[in-house]
Amino acid sequence: MTRAPVTCAAPGCRVHVERGKMLCPNHWFALPERLRKALGATWRARHVAAFQELWTEALCILETAPRPFDPPRHLGTTPMTIAYEGDRPVVFASGRLL
């Protein structure tokens, strides 16, 4: 029995990754180094709540990263943007954008 291939967890990415990896190399290295290290440390230490908070931050960063063939995004607000904390969109604890 073969298992289905695993895809990158970044929004809109369909790149296949090896088992045990969350993101493809392009998206992993798009994250700040401090976030990559913190994600690895909390995962290994099994600190679920801390990992979920960091993972939500990572997904917010990756959501705003430009994708190939996407039209340029503007930094101003759009009808779907309700609020920002600094330069990050406000998110629910579930990771969904407001």
URLINQUI-V709012 format. One record per helix or strand of 2 or more residues. SS is the DSSP state (H for helix, E for strand). FROM is the first residue (numbers start at 1). TO is the last residue. If there is no record, write none. Layout:
[[SS & FROM & TO] [SS & FROM & TO]]
This chain:
[[E & 6 & 7] [E & 16 & 17] [H & 25 & 28] [H & 33 & 45] [H & 48 & 64] [E & 84 & 85] [E & 88 & 89]]
